[in-house]
Amino acid sequence: MLVQETTALRSAGDVDGALFKAIVDAVVDAIVVIDVEGRICMANPATEQLFGYPAEDLVGENVAVLMPEPYHSEHDGYLRDYLETGRRKIIGIGREVSGRRHDGSTFPMYLSVAPVNLDDRHYFAGIIHDLSAQKETEEALRQSRRSLNTLMSNVPGMVYRCRNNHDWTMEFVSQGAVELTGYRPDELVGEDAVIYADLIHREDRDALWDEVQAAIEERRAFELTYRIRTATGEEKWVWEQGQGVYSEDGNLAALEGLILDISERRQTESALRALAGSTVLGNDDGFVTRCVRELARTYDAQYAFVGVFANTDRRSIRTLASWAGEGFGENFTYALAGTPCEEVLNRQAEIIPRNAAILYPRDKLLRQMGVESYFGTPLVDSSGATIGLVSVMDTRPKQPNFWTQPILGVFANRIALELERQRAEERLRQSEAYMRLTLENAPIGIASADLDGRLIDVNPAYANLLDYPRNELVGMWLADITHPEDREETRRHFEALVRGDILSYELQKRFLRRDGGVIYARARAGLVRDASGRPVRVVSEVEDETERLRSAQEIQRMRTYLENIIDSMPSVLVGVDAGGRVTEWNRSAERSTGITPSDAVGRDFPTVFPELSGQMANVTEAIRRHESIHTERMPMKSDGETRYAQVIVYPLLANGAVGAVIRMEDITERIRMEQMMVQTEKMLSLGGLAAGMAHEINNPLSIVLQSAQNVLRRISEDLPINRATAVEMGVDLHAMRRYLDARGVTEFLTGIQEAGSRATRIVADMLAFSRHSASQLTPNPLDEMLETVIRLAGSDYDLKKKYDFRQIEIVRDYDTGLGEVCCDRTQIEQVFLNLIKNAAHAMADAGTPPPRRIRLGTRREDGYACIEIEDNGPGMDEATRERAFDPFFTTKEVGAGTGLGLSVSYFIITEQHKGSIDVATREGKGCCFTIRLPISGAS
């Protein structure tokens, strides 16, 4: 059975089953088709690759084998619930779920399920897209951004990148901007951002500008100390070190650097600026070494060193530079316990003029070096954290003076700043390396091109996207890898970007791969400018959208398919949200109201469909109860006619959306058919009763006729036995006959015979008319059939309406030369009787004044026998005439007719006898029905 279903699925709706199989086998997403029991009927090769099952092993298995808990246990319940109630939890709704492979592992996937009906069977088709790679890429990107943000957040002070203009327009600032300036990074970057130049003290702006421009001219780094005004109005002294960033063509692209808050140390530096001048020895790798030498020279000391903590436990220091006697010594690691350096690192400057080794007996190094005097101060970074110390020692006692500690502090501050700068630069280098690594590993293609459209550099993703080696792409023109039909549009946008007409552009375009294949991608491009604002290159991002577009097209195809199904339904379908606004409007709704979907969607439902406005209470109740609500036989007025509708409200509760679907079906015909069936059963019962009564009447009627006949025979003088009996009894038979004639007895007996014979003919006609037999065409005289129908109609009367067919004048206009016509006598007599009785009833109901007349005419016309049944009754208006033969259409009051008489007559004449029937009428002037029957019978 499953094999038959699978074969049917593969061939359904497709002339070539092989084409269907080829398409399904080529789809990169898994496709699984299941029956209503949840058994797998079909699985494509992508399903095998994704789940690790051979397709033949999956067929017949319940689809829950591909699902982990809780989906595994709940799946069959979803199907049963949908088939029983129509509620959609997973059917027709795409969502992210988990799948289970053959080896038991799970993975994220996007599942779309749609119901499919084929040969009155229900199936469900599921399309499964593996989201594993996408989820891994998203997580890697989040980790990359998190690491970069953490790195930049740990850089002390404010790292920046800005343009070389008088506003110092910032393109990037680190999170340290908040502590330094009081402004968030987003408040300092952008077109409407706070201008950094406005924060600089007015007296310092010109000198700062001149120094930076001189450094740019000389292609060197610059170092600045100036004042700024923070967001709170506080004045701070800052130290800035930066340099120009140049493009490959040598033009200045931007300025980058670090700005630190030095307000706390500024007071000491200002007081001793002259002495500190000797410490400004540069900012290269030898700066700390030269500072150590200058310290020894300044204090005329034998030893000097700069050290930082050797490890995180802060129990020892490691020297960065040391001076011993006449030259630099080897760096060493120095345990802090019991040493003057331990006191210094407790953030207390230590000045020991003499007996240093004696005061710290645990310090073996002091004794070995013969140290007598010791000056030391901590190295404190811009955040206030102690990072190391500066020490000056001598073998001679040294008496400190007023400048001893301040000068040592100046050196310590300068060295701390340098160390902080070096660390910041290292972090920046690491950040740049990380950013480059991120670029190299970016999942989307990134490329830069010159202003003519020639590629300068591409990342691996860009090269992989187009299946080119990176070195081959460099130097190619953008037009070379653009689809010919998209080149002109790309060129226009590229040139507009270079001219500055637009800031960026985004295009959905086609690219050419190395093998000539075409991919659909979204390309975003922006212009890179140098410090002077001149464009230098174009950077673009390219993201492959081939699969997304294919998926979107497939989704659109399925959406269109579903919309076509909805629109093709004869029932009115309207979707509404919880507030009663229309969300869906099918064609049946449009035909019913005359309002198009575009005009209906978004409007209040009662406004566009007032006939169903009362259903809004059911919408609210259905949503609240989570079950559908039915309204049976709701009456509606349409063109003055009462029609009936069945209305069902289905709640929609999915993906956070709340609403309902209102389905209305016109059941007028069904109700009329039910009424007709009741009427038919009643008529069949009455017909059976009439037939039975006719049989029962025949028996006594035969006795009456036979008895009347025998009486007349036995008073006749012509029979010898009558004469003999009369002589025997002494009766004058002739005299008795004269007596009976004189008294009218003979006439009474004759009347009994005539009335009995007439009754016999009526009963015979009723029996013949009520007899059901197979349709058979036989030659029949039309005038005889019409006379039979007249006799039947003559028994039709209603005392309540004072109606009696016998009071109607029948005018016969028969063509005596017409001959017989091949027809089914019973059916044609039914048509004649229906037309004659309709005419009689119409005249009675309308109160047509006497004489009431029905003309019956027959004639030959071009191989047809024409029968005309004409009355002088009320006639019909044009609207009634146009619908006269419509099923269930009647002008009689409810219960007086089924509206099927003329439609059945039309069917008998046109379908069973291949003839025609039409009506000519004028209101108040009567009707004339004309029937044409082939004289030779229906072919």
N, C-alpha and C positions, 0 to 999 in steps of 0.2 A: 504493500500500500504506500509506504514512504517512498519507494522507488518511483511509483506512478506519480505521486504528488510532486516529487523533485523534477521528473521529466515534464510534467505539466507546467511547473513554474518556469522551467528554462525555455519552453516553447511559447508560453502565453504572450499574446500581443506582439509577436515577432514572426515574420514570415520565415526567417532564417534562424533556427535555433543555434547554429554554430556562431553566428554573429553575437547573439546574446551571451553565450558562454565566453567568447573571446573578450567581450567588454567586461564582464564580471571578473574574469581571470586577470585582466590587466589593471583593475582598480587597485590602488596602493593601500586603501583602507580595507579592513576586514568587513565582509558582508555575510550575515547569518540570517537565514529564513527559518522560522519555526511555525508549527501549527498551533491550534488553540489549546492543545495539551502541553505545550512548551517543548515539544520534541523538535530536534533540529532536522529540517528537510534538506537544507543545502548550505554549504560553506565554501567560500572561494579560497584560492591559494594563499591570499594575504592572511586569512584566518589561521591557516596551518602555521605560517611563519610567526604570527603574533602570539598564538597560544601554545604552540608546540605539539598540537594534535594532528595526525593525518586526517584529512577530510572524511575518508571512509569510516574512520573510528567515531567521528562526531555524529554522523547521520544516524538518527534513531535515539540518540542520547538526549536527555533533558538539558535545555540550555543553561540550567543552573550550575552545571559542571564547570562553566566558565566564570563563575562568580564566587567571590569570598562572602563570608557572613558580613552584614545581615542580609545582603541581597539574595544569597543562595536560598535561604529559608522562605523569604517573602515573595519570590518571583512568581510562582504559580498563582498565589493569591492575587497579585496585581492583574494577571490575565483574566482570572475568573471575575474579579470585581469589574473590570472594564467591559467584558462581554455581557455581564448581567445588568450593570447600571449605566455603562457609558462613561463613568468617571475616569479621567485620564490622570494617572499618577506618573507613569513613565511612557505611556503610549502617545506618540505625536509630539513628545517634548524632549528636546535635547538637553543633556546635562552631563556634568563630570561625575563619574563613578569609578570604582576599582574593578579590575579584572583579575582572574586567577589563571596562571599558566599551568601546563601539564606537570611541571616540577613543583607546583604548590606556591611559587612566588606570586606576588601581586604587583600590579602596576597601575598608574593612573590612566584613564582613557575618557574620551568624549563619546557618549552613546546617544544615537538618534534612532527612535523606534517609530515605525509607521504601520498602520493596519493595511492589509491588502486583501481584496475579495476577488476570488477566481473560481468560476464555475460553481457559484453558491457555496464556496468554501472560504473560511477565514484563515488568513495567515498574518504573520507579523514579520516585517523586514527590519533588521537592525544594522546600522552602519557604525563601525567602531574605529575611532582614530586614536592611535597611541600618543599620549601626551608626555611620555617619559623624557624624551629629549628636550621638549619645551620646558618642562618643570626643572630639569637639571640646569638648563641655560639661565632660567630666571633666578634660580638660587645662586648660581655662580656670579651673576651680575649683581645681585643684592650683596653678596659677600665682598665683591670688589669695591662697591660703593661704600660699604661699611668700613672696610679697611682704610680706604682713602680718606674718608671723613675722620676716622680715628687718628690717622697720621697727621692730618692738617690741624686737628684740634690740639695735638700735643706740641706743636711748634710754638715756642714762647713768643710773645709779641704778636705783631700783625704781619703776615706774609702777604705781599701784594703783587699785582701786575696792573700797570696803568699806561695810558697814552702820554706821549711827551707834548702836552699842551699846558697852557697857563692854569687850566682847571685841575690838572692832574687827574683826568677822568679815569676812574677805576674800572677795570675789566674783571678783576678778581681780587677778593680779600679773604683771608682766613677767619676762623671763628674768634681769633684773638682780637679782632676789631672791637668786639663788645667791651672787653676790659680796657683796651687802650683808649677808645674814643667815646664809648657809650652808645654807639650806633651798631645795629645788626649788619651783617654782610649785605643782605638784600637792600638795606637803606643806603648803602654806599655805592652800589653797582647798578648801572642802568641809566637810561636817558633822563629819567626824572629823579635821580638819586641825589643825595646830599653831596655837594661839591667839596672834595677834600681840600682844595686850595682855600676855601672859606674857613676851614678850621685852623689854618696856619696863622700865627701872629703876624699882624700887618708889617711890623718892623723886620720880620725875618723872611718875608716872601721873595723880595728882589734878590737878596744874597743867595737864597736857596736856589732860585731859578738860574742865576749866573753860574753857580758852582756845578749844577747838573749839566748845563749846556757845555761848559768847559770840559767836563769829564767825557761827555759824548763826543765832542770834537777830537779829544785825544784818545778815544777808545779805551778808557780806563774806568775802573769802578769809582764810585763817589761815596763819601762818608759825611754825614750832616748831623748837626745838633741844633735843634730849634724848638720853639714853643708852639703848642697847639691849644685850642679851646675845645673841651669835650662837650658832649650833648647836655651835660648838667651845668655848663658854664665854668667848670674847673679848668685852671691853667696847668699844663703839664710840660715838662721838658722831655723831649724824645731824642733818641739817637737812631739815625737811619743809615743803612748801608745798602747800596744797590748798584745796578749796572744796566747798560743797554742790552737789549736782545735784538739781534740782527737777522734778517732773512738771508737766504742763500745768495741773493744778488747784492748783498752788502747794505741794504737799506735798513734803517732802524724800524723795528716792528713794534717794540714796546719797552717799558722799563719794568724791571723786576727787582724786588729786594725785601728787606726786613726792617721793621720799625719797632724799637723797644722803648719802654717807659724808663727814664733815668732821673725822674724828678727827685727821688730821695738822695741820690748821689750828686746832684747838680750843685748843691750849695758848696760842698767841699771842692768840687772841680773848679767852680768859678773862683774861689778864694786862692787856689794854688795853680791857676792856669799856666802861669809862667813856668813853674816847676814841671807841670804835666806835659808841657810842650815837648820835653825830651823823650816822652814815651810814645809819641806819635811816630812810630817807626815803620808803619806799613801794616798790611793785613794779609801777608802771605804766610806760608807755613813756618817761616823762621821768626815770626813776630814774638812768640812767647820766649823763644831762646834769647832774642836780643833784649827783651824786657828783663830777663834774669841777669844778663850781663850789666845792663844799665843800673839795676838795683844794687848789685855789688859795687859798682863804681860810685853810685850816688852816696852810699853809706860807707864807702871805703872799707868794705867787709871782705873777709876771706872766703865766705861761703854764701851762696844764695840758691834757692830753688823754688819751683812752683810745682805743687802736687795736687792730685785729685784722689777721691776715694778709689781704692783698688777694686772693691767689690761692694755688693749690696749690704753686707753686714756692717760697713763703715768702721771697721776695726783697724784698717791700715790704709796708707796712701801710696800711690804710685806717682813718682816724679815725672813731669813732662819735660823739664829742663833743669839742669843743675850747674852751678858755677863753683869751681874749686881752685883757689889760688889765681893762676894766670890763664886758665882756660876752662872749657866745658868738661864736666865729668860724665861718667856713665849714669844713666837713670837707674833707679833702684826702688824697691818696695820697702816701706818703713812702717813697723808696728807702732800703733798710737798709744797703747796702754803705758801710763807712767811717764809720758813725755810732755814737753811744753806744747807740742802740736795738738795734743788731745785737748788742752785748755783752749787753744785757738779755735778748734773746730766746735767747741761749745759756744761759738759765736762771741768770743771775748778776745779783743786784741791783747796780745801778751808782749810786754816790754820788760826785758830782764837786762839791766845794765851790766851785772857781774854775777859770778858764781852760779851760772846756769847749770853746769854739770853737777854741782853740789846740791842744788835745789831739787834736781830730778835724778836721784841716784840710780833709778831703774833704767834710765836711758843710756845704754851702752854706747850708742853712736856719738853722743855728746862727749863722752870721755875719750873715745878713740880719736876724735877730731880735735880734742883740746879746746872745746868751745867754752868761752867765758861769758860772752854777751849774746842775747837772743831777742830779735824783734820778729813778731809774726802777726798776721791778720787773716781772717777768713776770706775766701772767694765766695761771693754771694751772687746768684744769677738774678735776672730781672723779676723772677717770681718770688724772690726772697729766700730761696732754698740755698743752703750751704753746699757747695760742690767741691771745695778743696781749700788750699791755703797758700799764702806766700810767706816765705821765711828768709830772714837775713841773719847770718851768724858770723861771729868773729872770735879769734883767739885772744882778743884784747878786750878789756872792759870799755864800754861805750856809754857815755852819758847822753840820754835823750834830751832833745830840746823841743821847742814849740812845734816844729815842723816834722818831727820824726814820725809820729803816727799819721798825720794827714797825708804826707807824701806816700807813705806805705799804702794808705787807703786808696790814693789815686792810682797807684800801680795795680793794686788788687782789683779795683773797679774796671780798669781798662783791660786787664787780662781776663777778667770774668766775662766782659762783653765780647772779647775776641773768641774766647772758648764757646760762648753762646752762639756767636755768629758762625763759627766753624761747624758747630753741631746743627745749627739751622740749615746751613748750606748742605751738610751731609743728608739731612732729612729731605731737603728739597731735591737733592740728586736722587735720593731713594724714591721720592715721590714721582720725579720725572721718569725714572726707570720703571716705576710701577705703572705710570700712565702709559708709557710706551709698551710695556708688557700687556696692559689691558687692551691697547689698540691692536696689538698683534693677535690677541686672542679674542677680540670682539666677534660676536656671532654674526654681525652684519658687515657688509662690505663698505669700506671707507677708502676714498681715493682723493688725491689732490691733483689739480690740473693748472697749467699756466693760463694766462688770459686769452690765449688763442685756442684753447680747448685741447691741448696736448697733455697727456697724463704725465705727472712728475713722480708720483709714488702711489702705491696701492698696498692695502694690508692683505694677509693671506685669505681672509674670507672673501674679499673682492675677486681675487684671482681664482679661488675655488669656484665661485659662483659662475664665472665665465669659462672655467676649465682652461685657463691660460697659466703658464709659468709667470711669476711676477716680473722677471726681467724682460719678457716679451711684451707685457702690457705697457711698461714704462716707455714713453716715446710715441705710443699709438695715439691717434686722434679719437676723441669721443665719438665722432661720426662713424668711425670704423666698427665700433661695437654696438651701434644703435641701429635698430630696424629701419630700413629705408622709409617706411611710411611715418615714422616718428622723428625723423631727423630734422625736418623743418621746424616743428614745434619746439624741439629741444634747442635748436640754434637760436630761435627768437628769445626764449627765456634766458639762455646763457648770455647773450649779448645785452639784454636788458639788465641783467645782474651786474655785468662788468661796467656798464654805463652808469650804474647807480640808480636806475629807474625803479628798481625793486630791491628790497633788502635780502630776500631769499625766494626760492621757489620750490614747489613740490609737484612732481609729475608721476603719473602712472604710465609707464612706457615699457616697450619691449627691447630687450638686449639680445645681441647675437653671440652665441657661444662659439668657441673655437671650432667645434664640429658642424657649425651652421645651424644648430638648434636654436629655438627661440624660448626665452623665459620672460615672464611678466614680473615686473618689479616696481617698487615705489622708490623714486629717486628724490632726495632732498638735498639742496645745494645752498651754500652761503659763501659770501665773499670775505676773504681775509685781507685786511689793510695794514699798512705800516703805520709808524708813529705819526706821520704827516697826513694820514688819511688816504694815501694812494693805494689802489687795489694792487695786490701782489699775486694772489692765487685764488682759485675756487676749490673749496672742499665740499665733497658730496658724500652722502650716505646712500647705499643701495640695499634694499631689503627685498629678498625674493618673495613674491606673492603669488607664484604660479599655483601652488597647492591651495592657498587661501581663496584665490579667484575660482579655481575649479570647485572647491567646496562651496563657495558662495553661489556659483552657477548651479550646482547640484541642489543646494538648498532652495534657490529661487525656482528651479524647475519643479522640485517637490511642492514648494509653496503654491506655484501656479497650478500644478496638478490638483492639489487639494482645493484650491479656490474654484477650479473648473468643476470639481466634483460637487462642491457646495452650491455653485451657481446652477449646476444641471439638476439639482434636486427640485422636484415640483413643490415641495413644502417651503413656506416662508421661514427663513432662518435669520435671526437678528441677535447679534451679540451686544451686551450692555455691560458697563462697569457697575460698581456698587452704587454710584451716584445716579445711575439711570441714563448715562450718556452712551450713545450708539458707538460701538467699536467694530461691528461687522454687519454687512448688509448685502444679502445675496440677490440674485436677479429676480427670484420670485417675489421678494419684498419690493423690488423696484416695479415689477409689473403690477403688483397689488396696489401700490400707493402712487405710482408715477414719479417717485422721487429717486434720483440717481444715488449710487453709493457715495460719490464725492460730496453731494449735498446733505446726505444723511449722517455720515460719520462725524462724531463730535457734538451732535445736537441732542437735546433731551428726547428720549424715546416717546413720551406722551405727545410731544409736539409733532413729530413726523409720522406717528402711527396712533392717532387718537382712538381708533377702534379697539386697540389693545392696551389703552392707558391703565385699565384696571388691573393689568398683570403685574404692575410694579410692586404691589403688595406681595404677590407670589414670588417675585425676584428676591425681595428681602427675606422672606420666609425660607426659600430654598437655600439661600446662602447660609442662613442661620442654622438650618437643620441638616445641611450637607446632603440633601436628597432632592430628587426631582418632584415637581408638583404638576398634576394633570387637571385640566379643565375640559370636561366632555360636553359636546353639543352646545357650544356657546353661540347664540343667535347673532347674526350680523345682517345689516341692511345693505344691499348692493343694487343700485339702479331700481329702487322700489321693490326689490324682491328680497325675501328673507332667506338667508343662507346660513349654514351651520359650520362651525369650525371646531377642531380639536386643538387645544393649546397645551404644550408641555414646556415647563421652565426647568432647565438643567443648570445646577450651580457649577461654576468654574472656580476652582481653588488650586492654583499652581504657581510656583516661582514667585510667591508673594503677591500675585495678582488676584483680585477678588472681583467676580462678576458672574454673569449668567448668560445662557443662550436660550432665546425664546423661539420655539418651533411651532408654527401654525399650519395646520393642514385642513383644506376645505373638504369636509365629509358630507356635504349636501347630497351628492349623488349616492353615497353609501346609505345615508338615512332614507332617501327616497327609495332606494332599492330594497331596504329592509321593509319600508312601508308597502312597497309594491309586492314583496314576497308575502307579507301578511295578507294583503288584499287578494293576491293570487291564490293563496291557500284557502281564503274565505270563499273565493269564487269557485275554486275546485270543489270545495265541500258543497257549496250550493249547487254546482253543476252536477255533482254526483247525486245529491238529493233530488234534483230536478229529473235526472235520468231515471232514478229509482221510482219516483212518483209517476213519471210517464209510463213506465212499465206496469205499475200497479193500476193506473187509470185505464190502460188498454184492456185489461181483463173485464171489469164491469162494463166498460164502453162497448166491448164486443157483444156482451150479453144483451145490453139494451138494444143495439142495432139488430142483433139476430132475433130478439123477441119482437121488435116492431115489424121486422120483415115477416116473421111467422104469423103475427096477427093479421097482417094484410093478406097473406096467402090463404089463411084459413077462413076469411070472410069473402073470398073471391068465389064467384059463381062458375069460374072456368075449370076448377078442379073437380073431377068426378067424386072424389071421396068427400068433399065438402057437401055436394048435392045429396049424396047418399046418406050422410049423417043427418042433414037437415030434414029429409023425408022421414028417417027413422025417429027423429025427435019431434016431428010434427011442427017444424019451424019453416016459415016461408023465407027462404034465403034471400030472395030478391027484395021482399019487403023489409027484411032486416037491413039489407045494404042501403036501401033508400033512407031508412031511419038513421043509420050511422052517418050517411052523407049529410042528411038534413041537420043533424046535431053537430056536425063538424068533427066527429071522431076520426073519420078517415083522414081529414086534413091534419088533425093533431098527430096521427101516426106518421104521416108523410113528413111533417115538421121534425118529429123525433129522428127520423132517418137522415134528413138533411143536416140537422145540427150535429148528430153523431158522426156523420161522414166528415163534416168540417173539423170537428174536434180530432178525429182520427188523423187527418192531414196535418194539423198543427203538432200533434204529438210526434208524428213521423218526422216532421221537419226538425223538431227539437232534438230528437234522438240522433238524426243524421248530423246536425250541427255540433252537438256535444261529443260526437264520436271522434277520438284521436287516432289518426292513422298516418302512415308514412306518406310523405309528399309524393304524389304521382300525377303527371300531366296526362289528362284524357280529354277527348273532344266533348264539349258541353255547350248547349245553347244558352246564350247570355240572357235572353228574355225569360226563359224558364227559371234561371237562377235568380233573376231580379224578382220574379213573382213569388218564389219561395221565401226570399228575404222579406218581402212585403207582408206575407202571411205571418212570419215570425214577429216582425215589428208590430203587427196589428194586435198582438197580445200584450203589448207594453203600455201600461197606464199607471198613474199615480193619483189616488183620490185626494191626497193632501194638497198636491199642487194643481189639482183639477186638470190633470194632463191625461189625454187619451189619444193614442196614435190614430185611432179610427176616425178622429175628427179632422184629420189632415187629408186634403185632397191630393190624390196621386195622379199625375199627368204622365201617360205613357207615350213615348215618342220612339218606338222601336223600328229599326231597319229590318223588314221581314226577309230581305235577301242576304242578310249578313252571314247566316249559317252558324256552324259550330266553331268554337275557339278552344285550342288546346290549353288547358289550365288545370290547377288543383282546385276542384270545385269547392271543397270545404274552406280553403284559405281565401278564395276570391269572394265567396259568400260572406265570410267574416269581414272582409274589407267593405263590401256593399252594406252589410248590416250596421257596421260602425259608423259609416258616413251618413246613412239614412237616420239612425238614431241620434247622432250628433246634431243633425239639422233639426229634427223634431224637438230635441231638448232645448236647443238654442232659441227656437221660436217660442217655446213655452216659457222659458226663463225670461226672455225679453218682453213677453206680453205682446207678441206680434198679433195685430187684429185680424180677424177672419177676412177673406178666406186665407187659411194657411195652406201653402201649396208646395209640393215637391215634384219636380219634373225629372223623369228618368228617360234618358235618350241613348240610343246606340246607333253607330254608323261605321262604315269602312273608310279608312284613310291611309293610302300608301302602304298597304300590307299590314296595317294595324287595325285592331278593333277598338274604337273609341267609345267609352262609356262616360256619360255626363250625368252627374247628380247635382241638381240645382234647386235652391230653395229661395223663398222670398223673406227670409228672416233678417236679423239685425246686421249681418255681415261682420267684417273685421277691420280694425285700423291697420296701417302699414306695418307698425312694429309687431303687432300680433301675427300678421300674415307671414313676416320674415321668419318667425320662430315656430310656426304652426307644426312643423314636422320634427322639432327638437325633442329629444327624450325628456320626459318628466315635466314638460312645459304644459301648463293647463290654465285656462281662464276661469275654471270652476272653483267654488269655495272648497276649503280644506275638507277632505273626506269624501267629496263628491266625485272625484276622478283621480286617476294615477298619472295622467299626462303621457301615457304610453300608447293610446289607441292609434293616433295618427302616425307616430314613429314606427309602430309595428306594421301598420298598413303600408307605409313607405317602404319598409324592408321587404314585405311580401311582394309588392309590385316590382320594385327595382332589382332586388337581389335574387328572389326566387323565380320571377317570371321575366326578368330582363326587359321590363316595360318602364313606364314613367307615370308619375302622378304630380299634378300641380293644381293650384287653386287660384281662381280669379275672384276678386271681391271688392266691394266698396262699402264703406261704413253706412249702415242703414239701407243698403240695397241688396242684401242677400249674398250668398256664396255659390260658386259653381266649381265643383271638383271634377277634373277631367282625367280619366285613366286611359292609358294606351297599352294594349296587350298585343304581342305578335300573334297574328291569326294562326300561324303554323306552330305556335308554342315557343317556349324559351329554348335557345340553342344550347 
